[in-house]
Amino acid sequence: MTMRHVTMPIYRLGCGGGGALTVERALAKVPGVRRVYVNPATEMAYVEYDAERCEPRQFIAAAERVGFEAGVPTTVGSREAS
């Protein structure tokens, strides 16, 4: 299994945190996502996922399904996991 980490901008989250939680839950439902955190202050999502089970374009679609616009994910690391 190849674990990858990406960051992805999420636009217009607002400062209350409710939008961040909504996006976190949507991203967590994507098969293969291991960990996710959305920071409402920086409007960034941090996602750790199994590259053999999903790909970053699915993260954009998940954010859009719950009403938010997402930017292009940027890979920040990867590792082989057992």
Legacy VTK file of the C-alpha trace (Angstrom):
# vtk DataFile Version 3.0
C-alpha trace
ASCII
DATASET POLYDATA
POINTS 82 float
0.000 0.000 0.000
1.304 3.453 -0.907
0.272 6.178 1.500
0.253 9.715 0.127
-0.339 13.071 1.747
-1.853 16.043 -0.041
-2.914 19.537 0.853
-5.847 21.114 -0.914
-7.379 24.580 -0.621
-11.056 24.708 0.303
-12.626 28.073 -0.500
-15.204 30.025 1.548
-15.169 27.806 4.627
-15.956 30.615 7.043
-14.421 30.978 10.467
-17.046 29.112 12.517
-15.633 25.652 11.858
-18.930 24.125 10.721
-17.873 24.164 7.077
-14.542 22.566 7.945
-16.284 19.746 9.784
-18.670 19.203 6.866
-15.760 18.930 4.416
-13.788 16.662 6.784
-16.713 14.262 6.993
-17.153 14.243 3.210
-13.443 13.580 2.610
-13.360 10.858 5.263
-16.054 8.952 3.341
-13.865 8.603 0.234
-12.695 4.945 0.177
-8.970 4.821 0.913
-8.744 8.004 2.993
-6.912 7.218 6.232
-6.794 10.649 7.909
-8.151 14.077 7.134
-8.019 17.480 8.803
-9.497 20.720 7.500
-8.205 23.977 8.973
-10.856 26.715 8.676
-8.364 29.502 9.425
-6.073 28.607 6.517
-8.845 27.080 4.365
-6.670 24.013 3.738
-7.465 20.312 3.827
-4.754 17.821 4.757
-5.462 14.292 3.539
-3.563 11.025 4.034
-4.785 8.304 1.693
-4.003 4.949 0.092
-2.988 5.776 -3.479
-4.032 2.299 -4.609
-7.650 2.907 -3.521
-8.347 6.534 -4.440
-6.952 9.600 -6.147
-6.996 13.347 -5.394
-9.674 14.241 -7.955
-12.103 12.319 -5.735
-11.337 14.785 -2.923
-12.357 17.731 -5.092
-15.612 15.959 -5.990
-16.316 15.165 -2.315
-15.875 18.823 -1.299
-18.079 19.985 -4.149
-20.829 17.504 -3.214
-21.198 19.265 0.148
-21.221 22.738 -1.401
-17.599 23.912 -1.277
-15.117 24.766 -4.003
-11.766 22.989 -3.800
-8.471 23.848 -5.430
-5.924 21.527 -6.976
-4.422 19.051 -4.453
-0.666 19.244 -3.955
1.287 16.124 -2.982
3.408 16.727 0.103
4.698 13.214 0.721
4.324 9.481 0.246
5.516 6.271 1.845
5.078 2.542 1.537
2.964 1.112 4.333
2.417 -2.498 5.323
LINES 1 83
82 0 1 2 3 4 5 6 7 8 9 10 11 12 13 14 15 16 17 18 19 20 21 22 23 24 25 26 27 28 29 30 31 32 33 34 35 36 37 38 39 40 41 42 43 44 45 46 47 48 49 50 51 52 53 54 55 56 57 58 59 60 61 62 63 64 65 66 67 68 69 70 71 72 73 74 75 76 77 78 79 80 81
